[in-house]
Amino acid sequence: MDPKIEEQELQEVLSRVFAHDSALYQNRGFQRRIGFGKKPALINIDLANAWTQPGNPFTCVGMETIIPAVQQLLVAFRARNLPVVYTTTAYEVIEGSTSDMGLWHLKLPSEVLKAGTKLIEIDERVKPAPGEHVIVKKRASAFHGTHLAGMLRALGVDTVIVTGTTASACVRNTVEDAIADGFRPIVPRETVGDRILGAVEWNLFDIDAKFGDVEPLEKVLTYLKSNDIG
């Protein structure tokens, strides 16, 4: 069977399953809306070559949708002169007893994320503009062990639009930390990827149930053009 047809059929099954589960969650009081605030920042998680380009251990599916969607968000944020932040994950010491990888390399091939290599550079299709921030992290969340929260507060940000990879790890952990730190997390559905489709659907469902609002890209773009941003 054509892989594209298989993917479409899987997507239809997952959509039906999670539509049923959404009703159950809503009846129990979950999936409330946190809503948009007055000052958003765009947080692009690990849209570096290791995740966006084919042939790597971390390569994610769906880039033909994710990259154009993020490009639209970049245009909208830059038009309003709103903060844009990128993260990438990189390690300086990948061998020996003094590695900065912690124990993560016991679970995944983090040794390929070597600082200074092409793999950890932001994909050229969504590259940062002058004045935009690139945070190099060593953990899943963009907040954990970085200056991100302090910087956002100094800029008056109350809402974070989170995109990128992966739904099951770095995006999810960033959203969890964002709401814990008092920011409103919004995740445009079309902008998030992972290595398998099921991981995307499950984690977007669970994020929407408990940690942030998963919204269509078009709704986020409409907000960015509105007068609601102060």
C-alpha positions as CSV (number, residue, x, y, z in Angstrom):
1,M,0.0,0.0,0.0
2,D,1.1,3.6,-0.7
3,P,2.7,5.0,2.5
4,K,0.7,8.3,1.9
5,I,-2.6,6.3,1.8
6,E,-1.6,4.4,5.0
7,E,-0.7,7.7,6.7
8,Q,-4.1,9.2,5.7
9,E,-6.0,6.2,7.0
10,L,-4.1,6.2,10.3
11,Q,-4.9,9.9,10.6
12,E,-8.6,9.3,10.2
13,V,-8.5,6.5,12.8
14,L,-6.7,8.7,15.3
15,S,-9.1,11.6,14.7
16,R,-12.1,9.4,15.4
17,V,-10.5,8.0,18.6
18,F,-9.5,11.3,20.0
19,A,-12.9,12.9,19.1
20,H,-14.5,10.2,21.3
21,D,-12.0,10.8,24.1
22,S,-12.4,14.6,24.0
23,A,-16.1,14.1,24.8
24,L,-15.2,12.0,27.9
25,Y,-12.6,14.6,29.0
26,Q,-14.9,17.5,28.5
27,N,-17.6,15.8,30.6
28,R,-15.1,15.7,33.5
29,G,-14.2,19.3,33.2
30,F,-11.0,19.1,31.2
31,Q,-10.1,20.9,27.9
32,R,-11.0,24.3,29.3
33,R,-9.6,27.2,27.2
34,I,-6.8,29.3,28.6
35,G,-7.1,31.8,25.8
36,F,-4.8,34.4,24.2
37,G,-3.2,37.2,26.2
38,K,-2.1,40.7,25.2
39,K,1.6,40.1,24.4
40,P,2.6,36.9,22.6
41,A,6.1,35.5,21.8
42,L,6.8,32.8,19.2
43,I,8.8,29.9,20.6
44,N,10.1,27.6,17.8
45,I,11.4,24.4,19.4
46,D,14.2,22.5,17.8
47,L,13.5,23.4,14.2
48,A,17.1,22.5,13.4
49,N,18.4,20.3,10.7
50,A,18.7,17.2,12.9
51,W,14.9,17.2,13.2
52,T,13.7,18.9,10.0
53,Q,16.0,17.2,7.4
54,P,15.7,13.6,6.2
55,G,18.1,10.8,7.1
56,N,18.9,11.6,10.7
57,P,18.1,9.7,13.9
58,F,15.9,12.6,15.1
59,T,14.2,13.2,11.7
60,C,10.5,14.0,12.1
61,V,7.6,13.5,9.7
62,G,5.3,16.2,8.4
63,M,7.8,18.9,7.5
64,E,6.0,19.6,4.3
65,T,3.2,21.0,6.5
66,I,5.2,22.3,9.5
67,I,7.7,24.5,7.7
68,P,5.2,26.5,5.6
69,A,3.0,26.9,8.7
70,V,5.9,28.2,10.8
71,Q,6.9,30.5,7.9
72,Q,3.4,32.1,8.1
73,L,3.8,32.7,11.8
74,L,7.2,34.3,11.3
75,V,5.7,36.7,8.8
76,A,2.9,37.6,11.2
77,F,5.2,38.1,14.2
78,R,7.7,40.1,12.4
79,A,5.0,42.4,10.9
80,R,3.9,43.2,14.5
81,N,7.5,43.4,15.8
82,L,6.8,40.7,18.4
83,P,9.4,38.5,20.1
84,V,10.6,35.4,18.2
85,V,12.7,32.8,20.0
86,Y,14.3,29.6,18.7
87,T,15.8,26.7,20.5
88,T,18.2,24.0,19.5
89,T,19.7,21.2,21.5
90,A,23.5,20.7,21.4
91,Y,26.3,19.2,23.5
92,E,29.9,20.3,23.8
93,V,31.3,17.1,25.2
94,I,30.0,13.9,23.8
95,E,32.7,11.5,25.0
96,G,34.3,10.6,28.3
97,S,33.3,11.0,32.0
98,T,32.7,14.8,31.8
99,S,30.0,14.8,29.1
100,D,27.3,17.5,29.3
101,M,24.7,15.0,27.9
102,G,23.8,13.8,31.4
103,L,22.1,10.4,31.2
104,W,20.0,11.2,28.2
105,H,22.4,9.4,25.9
106,L,21.5,6.1,27.6
107,K,18.1,6.4,26.0
108,L,18.6,8.2,22.7
109,P,21.4,9.1,20.3
110,S,22.1,12.5,21.7
111,E,25.7,12.2,20.7
112,V,24.8,13.2,17.1
113,L,23.8,16.6,18.5
114,K,27.3,17.9,18.6
115,A,27.7,21.7,19.1
116,G,29.2,23.5,16.1
117,T,27.8,21.0,13.5
118,K,25.3,21.6,10.8
119,L,22.8,19.3,12.4
120,I,22.1,21.6,15.3
121,E,21.7,24.8,13.1
122,I,18.2,26.1,12.6
123,D,16.8,25.1,9.2
124,E,17.5,27.7,6.6
125,R,13.8,27.7,5.6
126,V,12.8,29.2,9.0
127,K,16.1,30.8,9.9
128,P,16.2,33.6,12.6
129,A,16.2,37.2,11.5
130,P,18.6,39.8,13.1
131,G,17.5,40.5,16.6
132,E,15.7,37.1,17.1
133,H,17.0,34.9,19.9
134,V,18.5,31.4,19.6
135,I,18.7,29.5,22.9
136,V,20.9,26.4,23.1
137,K,19.4,23.9,25.5
138,K,20.5,20.6,26.9
139,R,17.2,19.4,28.3
140,A,13.8,18.9,26.7
141,S,12.1,22.1,27.9
142,A,13.1,25.5,26.5
143,F,12.7,26.8,30.1
144,H,14.7,24.3,32.1
145,G,18.1,25.6,32.8
146,T,17.8,28.6,30.4
147,H,17.1,32.4,30.7
148,L,13.9,32.1,28.7
149,A,11.3,32.8,31.4
150,G,13.2,35.9,32.7
151,M,13.6,37.2,29.2
152,L,9.9,36.8,28.4
153,R,8.8,38.5,31.6
154,A,11.2,41.4,30.9
155,L,9.6,41.8,27.5
156,G,6.1,41.8,29.0
157,V,5.1,38.5,27.3
158,D,2.0,36.7,28.7
159,T,1.4,34.3,25.8
160,V,3.7,31.8,24.1
161,I,2.9,30.4,20.7
162,V,4.8,27.1,20.7
163,T,5.8,25.3,17.5
164,G,8.3,22.6,16.5
165,T,9.6,19.2,17.5
166,T,8.9,16.9,19.1
167,A,5.4,16.7,20.3
168,S,6.2,13.9,22.7
169,A,9.2,15.6,24.4
170,C,10.6,19.1,23.8
171,V,7.3,20.8,22.7
172,R,5.3,19.1,25.4
173,N,7.8,19.8,28.1
174,T,8.1,23.4,27.1
175,V,4.3,23.8,27.2
176,E,4.1,22.2,30.6
177,D,6.8,24.5,32.0
178,A,5.2,27.6,30.3
179,I,1.8,27.2,32.1
180,A,3.6,26.4,35.3
181,D,5.5,29.6,35.0
182,G,2.4,31.7,34.3
183,F,2.5,32.0,30.5
184,R,-0.5,31.1,28.3
185,P,0.6,28.3,26.0
186,I,-1.0,28.1,22.5
187,V,0.0,25.4,20.1
188,P,-0.9,25.8,16.4
189,R,-1.8,22.2,15.4
190,E,-0.1,22.4,11.9
191,T,3.2,23.4,13.3
192,V,4.2,20.4,15.5
193,G,5.9,17.2,14.5
194,D,7.4,14.0,15.8
195,R,9.0,10.9,14.4
196,I,5.6,9.0,14.2
197,L,2.2,10.3,13.6
198,G,0.6,8.7,16.6
199,A,3.0,10.6,18.9
200,V,1.8,13.9,17.4
201,E,-1.9,13.1,17.8
202,W,-1.7,11.7,21.3
203,N,0.5,14.5,22.7
204,L,-1.5,17.3,21.1
205,F,-4.7,15.7,22.6
206,D,-3.1,15.5,26.0
207,I,-1.6,19.1,25.8
208,D,-5.0,20.4,24.9
209,A,-6.7,18.5,27.8
210,K,-4.4,19.8,30.5
211,F,-1.6,22.2,29.7
212,G,-2.4,24.6,26.8
213,D,-4.7,25.4,23.9
214,V,-4.1,23.5,20.7
215,E,-5.7,25.7,18.0
216,P,-5.8,25.7,14.2
217,L,-3.1,27.8,12.6
218,E,-5.7,30.1,11.0
219,K,-7.1,31.0,14.4
220,V,-3.7,32.0,15.7
221,L,-3.0,34.0,12.6
222,T,-6.3,35.9,13.0
223,Y,-5.3,36.7,16.6
224,L,-1.9,38.0,15.5
225,K,-3.7,40.4,13.1
226,S,-6.2,41.6,15.7
227,N,-6.4,44.6,17.9
228,D,-6.3,42.4,21.0
229,I,-2.5,42.6,21.1
230,G,-1.4,45.5,23.3
